[in-house]
Amino acid sequence: MKKLKCIIVDDEPLARNIIQKFVEQNEALELCANLENAIDALNYINENPVDLIFLDIQMPELNGIDFMKTLVDKPMIIMTTSDPSYALECYEYSVVDYLLKPITLQRFLKGVNKALTTYNKAPLEEVETNKEEGPSLIVKENGINHRLFFDEIYYVEAFGNYLKIHHPNKVYIQTETMIRIMEQLDERFVRIHKSFITNTDKIQKMTSNRVQVNGVELPIGNTYKNGLRDKMSKVVFQ
């Protein structure tokens, strides 16, 4: 399996060491450089292929956001910071994930899973995740019950008098209302439009009017914008 070539860019030695330890424990990642500033990172990227950057925001000379703006052929980026206030701004630059320090291994793996999904790889098993006990939804199709784990559902779409549940296996069609389905889902799901409910863990990028989930652009209704922004400000760095 081809590993993702990654670099760490952070002016804090302790933060770099923690991320380096996590990367070295991960068979899907190859650590190519551990750098203390964005200038060194630019020089490295100009000379070497990079798939994924673990990028701090608050650094001297050139901060993480300004660094992203300079990139022409941008690798995948996972932001690492102590400040949650940059979360929504970073998502507008299509970052893969936003990790709040101190970073735990489980939260690190969730970010790596998103990067692997973006890179069309099978996601890693997260720490302490038991599929047999995870929160799920039972849907019935052709007389057969199917158990859909919440962490696998991309989004729910209203379709006339039916709902489409978009899942990696297939699209499941159910006779249900948006209100009723929201009552059955957990806190990771949010209503973004009269016709769409999305899994916040699956959001790949977000602008003022749209989110991207599994490569699909979904509209954000005016009625739901504030609720979505509040939700994302709470969940992106958990």
C-alpha positions in Angstrom: 0.0 0.0 0.0 1.3 3.4 -1.0 1.8 5.5 2.1 0.8 9.2 2.3 3.9 11.4 2.3 3.4 13.9 5.1 5.3 16.7 6.8 4.8 18.5 10.1 5.0 22.3 10.3 4.8 23.7 13.8 7.0 26.1 15.8 6.3 24.2 19.1 8.8 21.3 19.6 6.5 19.5 22.0 3.6 19.6 19.5 5.9 18.4 16.7 7.1 15.5 18.8 3.6 14.4 19.7 2.4 14.4 16.1 5.6 12.7 14.9 5.0 9.9 17.4 1.5 9.4 16.1 2.6 9.5 12.5 5.4 6.9 13.1 2.8 4.6 14.7 0.6 4.8 11.6 1.3 2.4 8.7 -0.6 4.5 6.3 1.7 7.5 6.8 5.3 8.3 5.9 6.9 11.2 7.7 9.2 13.0 5.3 10.0 16.2 7.3 9.4 17.7 10.7 9.8 21.5 10.3 9.6 24.4 12.7 8.4 27.2 10.3 6.4 27.8 7.2 9.3 29.1 5.2 11.2 25.9 5.5 8.0 24.1 4.5 7.6 26.1 1.3 11.2 25.3 0.4 10.6 21.6 1.1 7.4 21.4 -0.9 9.0 23.1 -3.9 11.5 20.3 -4.1 9.6 17.2 -2.8 6.3 15.5 -3.3 3.9 15.9 -0.3 0.5 14.4 0.1 -0.5 15.7 3.6 0.6 18.5 5.9 0.0 18.8 9.6 0.0 22.5 9.9 0.1 24.9 12.9 -1.6 28.3 12.5 0.2 30.6 14.8 3.8 30.7 13.7 6.3 33.6 13.4 7.1 35.2 10.0 4.4 33.3 8.0 1.3 31.9 9.8 -0.5 28.7 8.7 -3.4 30.5 6.9 -1.1 32.8 4.9 1.1 29.7 4.1 -2.0 27.9 2.6 -2.7 31.0 0.4 0.7 30.7 -1.2 0.3 27.1 -2.3 -0.5 26.5 -5.9 -0.8 22.7 -6.0 -2.1 22.3 -2.5 -1.6 19.0 -0.6 -4.2 17.9 1.9 -3.9 19.9 5.1 -4.8 19.0 8.7 -4.7 22.1 10.9 -3.2 21.8 14.4 -3.7 24.7 16.8 -4.5 25.8 20.3 -7.0 28.4 19.1 -10.5 27.2 18.1 -11.5 30.6 16.6 -9.9 29.9 13.2 -12.0 26.7 12.6 -14.6 28.1 10.2 -12.1 30.2 8.3 -9.9 27.1 7.8 -12.8 25.1 6.4 -13.2 27.8 3.7 -9.8 26.8 2.5 -10.8 23.2 2.2 -8.7 21.8 5.0 -9.2 18.1 5.7 -9.6 18.5 9.4 -8.9 20.9 12.4 -7.3 19.4 15.4 -7.3 21.3 18.7 -4.2 20.9 20.9 -3.5 18.9 23.0 -4.1 16.4 20.3 -5.2 12.9 21.4 -4.4 9.8 19.4 -8.1 9.1 18.8 -8.7 12.6 17.4 -5.6 12.3 15.3 -6.8 9.1 13.7 -10.2 10.7 12.9 -8.3 13.4 11.0 -6.2 10.8 9.2 -9.3 8.9 8.3 -10.7 11.9 6.6 -7.4 12.4 4.7 -7.4 8.7 3.6 -11.0 9.1 2.4 -10.1 12.2 0.4 -7.2 10.2 -1.0 -9.6 7.4 -2.0 -8.2 5.0 0.6 -10.0 2.8 3.0 -10.2 4.5 6.4 -8.3 3.2 9.4 -10.0 1.7 12.4 -10.3 4.4 15.1 -9.2 3.8 18.6 -11.7 2.2 20.9 -14.3 1.9 18.2 -16.5 -1.2 18.3 -18.7 -1.6 15.3 -21.0 -4.0 17.1 -21.8 -1.4 19.7 -21.6 1.9 17.8 -24.7 4.1 17.4 -26.7 3.1 14.4 -30.0 3.3 12.5 -32.1 0.3 11.4 -33.7 0.7 8.0 -35.9 -1.8 6.2 -35.6 -2.5 2.5 -37.3 -5.3 0.6 -38.3 -6.9 3.8 -34.7 -7.0 5.1 -33.4 -4.9 8.1 -30.1 -3.1 7.5 -28.1 -1.6 10.3 -26.4 1.7 9.3 -23.8 3.0 11.6 -23.9 6.7 12.1 -20.2 7.1 11.4 -20.8 5.7 7.9 -23.8 7.8 6.8 -22.8 10.7 4.6 -26.1 12.6 4.4 -29.8 12.3 4.2 -31.8 13.8 1.3 -35.5 14.6 1.1 -37.0 13.0 -2.1 -40.7 13.7 -2.5 -42.5 11.6 0.2 -39.3 9.6 0.8 -35.8 10.0 2.2 -32.5 9.0 0.6 -29.9 7.9 3.1 -26.5 8.1 1.4 -24.2 5.4 2.7 -21.0 3.8 1.3 -22.8 0.6 0.4 -25.7 2.2 -1.5 -28.5 4.8 -1.2 -31.3 3.5 1.0 -34.7 4.9 0.3 -37.1 5.2 3.3 -40.7 6.4 3.9 -39.9 8.9 6.7 -39.9 12.7 7.4 -36.9 14.9 8.0 -38.1 15.7 11.5 -38.5 12.0 12.5 -35.2 11.0 11.0 -33.4 13.8 12.9 -34.9 12.5 16.2 -33.2 9.1 15.5 -29.8 10.5 14.6 -27.2 11.8 17.1 -25.4 15.1 17.7 -23.0 14.8 14.8 -25.9 15.3 12.3 -27.2 18.8 11.4 -30.0 20.1 9.2 -28.5 22.4 6.6 -31.4 22.8 4.2 -35.1 21.8 4.0 -34.0 18.9 1.9 -30.7 17.9 3.5 -29.3 16.6 6.8 -25.5 16.0 6.8 -23.0 14.2 9.0 -20.6 16.9 10.3 -17.8 14.3 10.4 -18.1 13.9 6.7 -17.9 17.5 5.7 -14.8 18.0 3.4 -15.1 21.7 2.8 -17.5 24.5 3.6 -18.3 27.9 2.2 -21.0 30.4 3.1 -23.5 28.7 0.8 -22.4 25.1 0.4 -20.8 22.1 2.0 -19.0 19.3 0.3 -19.7 15.7 1.5 -18.2 12.7 -0.2 -17.4 14.9 -3.2 -21.0 16.1 -3.5 -21.9 19.8 -3.2 -24.9 20.4 -0.9 -26.7 23.7 -0.5 -27.0 25.5 2.8 -30.4 27.1 3.3 -30.6 30.6 4.8 -32.8 29.3 7.7 -30.1 26.8 8.7 -26.9 28.9 8.3 -26.6 30.0 11.9 -27.3 26.6 13.3 -24.7 25.0 11.0 -22.0 27.6 11.9 -22.7 27.1 15.6 -22.6 23.3 15.2 -19.3 23.4 13.2 -17.7 25.7 15.7 -18.3 23.1 18.4 -17.5 19.9 16.6 -14.5 20.6 14.3 -12.0 20.6 17.1 -13.5 18.0 19.4 
